[in-house]
Amino acid sequence: MKSKLFTFFYTLVTTIAWFFALPFILLLSVIKKRHSLLARFLLFKNPPFKESLIHFHACSLGETRALAPLVKEFPKVNISTITPTGYTMAKSFKNATVRYLPFEPLLWYWLTPQKALVVVEAELWYLLFYLSKKRGAKTYLINARISEKSFPRYKKFRWLYKKVFENIDKIFAQSPKDKEYLEALGAKNVEIIGNIKLLNKPTVTKTYPKPRKIILAASTHEPEEELIATAWLDTQKGKSTLVIAPRHPERFEEVDELLKEIAQREGLTYSKLSQDSSFESDLVLVDQLGELNNIYAISDLAILGGSFTPNVGGHNPLEPAFFNVPIVSGPHYFNQVPSYSAVEGIEIILPQELTQLLERESFKKSKIISQASLEPVLEELKSVV
């Protein structure tokens, strides 16, 4: 009875939030061209899954890519994502039916019975787990993590997360510390398997030329592009190519304007990857998705974005480490602590130290030093299909 009452009030509150958010959602979808918002909040071109299969859910690009070794083990799967980059990655899986995950109260209508629900990392949506379980699915949280910085915030809402964990059959955590945090929030049946992103070895799909030294600023956020470009101008102008890959495609146009202005002011050449893949320009904007691994393969240094601005929490260092690229990071990587600990050679610096760092001639190569296993997850999933 308590569970039904909680679910009723949770649905009521999220429905009210959905109703009041609709005008802003519609405005953002037009101004920012975020068509995913219409799919998630209005179910526009976003029908329910037709078949009862394993339903995988991941938020964005990195989490969706981490599913690849699992997805390939089954003839057909369903995948839901939240971000456009995650959606694009999921569509690359030939055996997957892909949808955007709707906002929670819409799940009452949208979510169909599935054999299992497998959610990646920290997507702790109460109604997703509750309704999946009520409609017959075994429920799993894989690659689960709680960062040290975010744990106090999670702890304030322990009453909510305890309800979420009541509807999760088994949790596969990245590390002992993650298990400790998860259990403190009310999680049960937690097993440590390591970070499954270690198992998804990147491949080069296109071989690019390398006319000179390449410095890659990967998965950047505002104002990191200008910060990194300024340090590069002070130290590397005329000596290397600065390649900038913004994290979110909706920022391509904004970063394009910034780099064009810098190139014109400084007398530099500039190109966009979609129009010129020679890497002969001084400045290059990566305005296409799915190209980072190809560029890591020819890079002399990778500067990880999301770590020089305080609110993002860093991005995955495993991909450049697979290519043994020297890695430089800012100090704000609190969402990626397990992944950072799996890589040797990451150099952590403050934003104001970028110029001094880029004056150096050589850097230590990175390498992966940890392991992970998918066998426990596969055993669970193959027992329910």
N, C-alpha and C positions, 0 to 999 in steps of 0.2 A: 504493500500500500504506500509506504514512504517513497519507494522508487517511482511509482506512478504519479504521485503528487509532485515530486521533484521534476519529473519529466514534463508534466503539464505546465508548471510555472516557468521552467527553462524555455520551453517552446513559446510560451506567451511572451516572455521578455525578448527573445530573439526575433519574434515576429514583429513586435513593436519597433525594435531597432531596424529591422528590414524596411518597414513602412516609412519611417522617418528618413532613412538613408536613400530611398529611391530617387528623389530629385537630384541629389549630389552624384549618385551613380550615373544617371542619365547625362548629367552635365559633363562628368569626367569622360564618359565613353565617347562623347562628341569632341570635346576640346583636346583630350590626350590621345584620342583614337584607340582607346582600350576596349576593343570589341569583346575581350574575355569577360568584362564586367557584365555585359548584356547576357552572356551565356550563363554566368554564375548567379546573377541576381534576378534575371527575368526568364531564364531557361530558353533564350533565343537560340535556335538551331542547336539545342543541347538535350536531345531526348534521352530517356532512361536506357540502360543496357537491356538488350533483348534476351541474351543467353545467361544462364546460371553457370558461372565459371569462377575462377579465382579473381577477385577484385583487388588490384593493387592500387594504392593511392600514395602519391608523392607530391610535394609542393612545387619545386622548381627544377631547373636543369640538372644540377648535381645529384639531387636525390633521385630523379627519374633515371638518369644514366646509371646510377648504382644498382638499379633493378635488372639491368641487362642479363647478368649471369643467371638470375632466377627466372626471368621471363622466357628465356630460350629453352628451358626445361619442359615447357608445356605447349601443346599444339595450338591452343587459343587461350587468350586472357583478356580481361577487361582492365583498363587503366584510367584513373582519374587524376587530374592535376589541377593546380590553381593558377600558375603563371603561364604566359605565352611561350616562354622558353622551355618550360617543362612539357607543355603540350606538343611543341615541335619535336622535342626529343622522343616523346612517347609515340608519335606518329611514325618515327623511323623504325619501330619494331613491327616487322611484317605480320606477326601473329596477334596483334593487339587491336581491340576496339577502344578508341580513346574519347573521353569526354572531359569537360571541365566539371569539377565538383561544385554543385550548387551551394549557396548559403544555407546554413543549417535547417531552418524551418521548412525549406522547400524539399528537404530530403524525405519528409513524410510522403510526398507524392512521387518523388523521382527515384528513390532507392528501391531496386527490385531484389528479390531473394538471390543470394550468391552462395557458392560453396564455402568460400573463405574470404575474409577481409585481411589484407596485409598492408599496414600503414608504415611509412618510412620516417624514422627519426622523431620529430617532436610535433607531429600533426595530431594533437589531442582534442579532436572535436567530439563532444559528448554524444550528440545525436547520431553521428556517423557510426560510432561503435555500438550504441544502444540499439538503433534500428537494425543494423546488420545482424547483431546477435539475436534479436527478437524474430528476425525473418529467416533464421536458420543457419547463418554463417558461423564458422569458427573464426575467432578474431585474434590477430597478432599485431604486435608492434615490433618492428625490426630496426636494427641499427640505432636503437634508442639512445638518446643522449640528453643530458641536462647540464648546461655549462655552469661553472662556479659563479659567474657573475649573475646569471639569470635565476639560480636556485632560490635566493631570498624572495624574489618576486613570485615564483611558483609556490613557495611555502605559504605566502599570505593567502593563497587560494587553495590550500590543501583540501578543504571541504569539497571543492569542485573536482579536483583531480582524483580524489578518492572515489568519487562517483564514476568518473571516466574509467578508472582502472578496474572497477567492479565488472565492467563489460569487456575486458580484455582477457582472453584465455591464457596467452603466454607472451612474454616479452623477451626479446633478444637484445642485450645491451652491448655497447661498444667497449666499456671498460669497467673495472671494479668501482671506480668513483661514480660512474653513471648509475650503476646498480645501487650503490648506497643512496644516492639522491632520489632515485625512483622509488625505492622502498620507503624512504622517509615521507614520500608523498602518498603512500598507500598502495603501491604496486605489489603484486604477488607473482610468484612463479617466474622469476627473472633469471635468465641464463646469459653468461658473457660469451660472446663469439668474436669480438674484435670489430673493427670498422670494415664493413663489406665493400666500401669504396676501394679498398686495397686490392680487391679481386677483379675489378673492372679495368683491366689494362687498356689504356687508350691506343688507338691505331691511327696511323697516318693515312688519310683518304686522298690527299693531294700533295704532291711534292712541289714546294715553292723554291725558286732560286734564292741565293743569298749573295747579293753583290757586295755587301760589306757587313760590319758588325750590326747586330740587331738587338735593341733593348725593347722589351715588350712590357707595357703596362696593362695588366690583365684584370678584367672584371672591375673596372673603375666606377666610382660614384662621384658625384659633384661634392667638393671642388677638387678632387684628386687629379683630374686631367690637367688643370692649370698648374697645380703644385708640382707635378712630375715634369711637365713641359718646361717650367721655369728652371728647375734644377738641371734638366737636360741642356737647355740653351746656355747655361753658365759653364757647362763642362764638356759637352759632347757635340756641340754644333759643328758640322762639317766632318765629324769623325765617325758617326754612326747614324742609323735610322731609328727613329722613335716610332714604335707601333703602339697605338692606343685602342684597346678593345673595351668599350663601355659594357657594364653588366647588363643593362636593360635596353632592348632595342628601341623603345620609345624615346631614348635620349640620343639616338644617332644624329638626328638633325641638329640638336643643340650643340653636341660636341663637334660636328662638322663646321658649324659657324665659328666656334672657338678656334679650331685648328686653321681654318682659312684666314682668320684675322691674324693669328700668330705668324703664319707663313708670309702673308703680305707685308706685315710690319718688319719682319726680320730678313726678308729677301730669300726665303726658303722655298723649296719645291714641296708640294703637297698632293696626295692622291687618296682616293677611297678604294678599298680592296675590291669592291664590286665592279670598279671600272678599270683598275690597273693592278695586276698581281705580280708585278716585277720587283717590288720592294726597292726600287731605285730612288724613290723620293726621300727627302729628309724626314717628312712626317707622313704617317699612314694611318688612316682610320679603318678599323675593322668594322664594317657595317653589314656583316653577314653573320648568321648564327652557325655554329658547328665547325668553326675554323680554328679555334684556339689550339687544339692538339697539333694541327698541321703547322702552326706558327711556333709553338713550343719546340718543335723538332728542329727549327733553324735559329732559335734564339740564343743569344749569349748571356742574357740576364732577364729574369722575370721579376717584375715588381708587382706584388699582389695587391690589388685594390680592395676596398672595403675595410682596410686595416689602418688607413691614415685619417679616417674620419670616425668619430667616437661612437656612433650609434648603429653601425652595420654589423660589426663583429667578425669581419674577415671572410675570406673565401678559401675554398679547398686547395691546399698546396700539393696534393698527391699527384695531380696531372703533370705539372712541370717536373716533379721529382721522378716520375716514371722515365722522363727523358734526361735525367741528371742535370737539368738546367740550374745554375745558381739562382737562389731565391732570396729576394729582399722583401721584408714585410714591415708594416707599421706596428705600433704597440697594441692596437685594438683588434685582437683576434679571438675574443672570448667565446664566440660561437664555434670555433674550430680547434679548440685545445686538443681533443683526441687526435685529430688529423695532423696537427703540428707536431705532436709528440711522436708520431709515426715516421717523421721525416728528420733526417740528420742534415745539418748544414744550412738551415734557414737563418738568415741574419735579420735580427729585429732592431729597427732604428726608429728614432723620432722623426717627425716630418721635417724639422729644421736641419736634420743631418743628411738629407738626400743629396744635396749639392756636394758635400764632402765625400760621400760614398761614391758618387758617379765620377769623381776625379781619379779613382783607382783604376789600375790597368787589368787586374785579375780578381776573380772571385772563386770561392770554394764551391765545388759542385755539390748538389744535393743528392740524397739517396734515401730510399725507403728502408726502414729498419724493423718494421712490425709485420705481423701476419694476421689473417682472419680466416674463418671457416664458414661456409654456407651449409654444410652437411646437416646440422641440427634443424635448420629452417626447412630444407628440402624434405627431410624425413617427416616433419609435421605436415607439410602441404601435400605430399604424395599420399598421406594416409587419409586425406579428406576428398580427394578427387578420383 
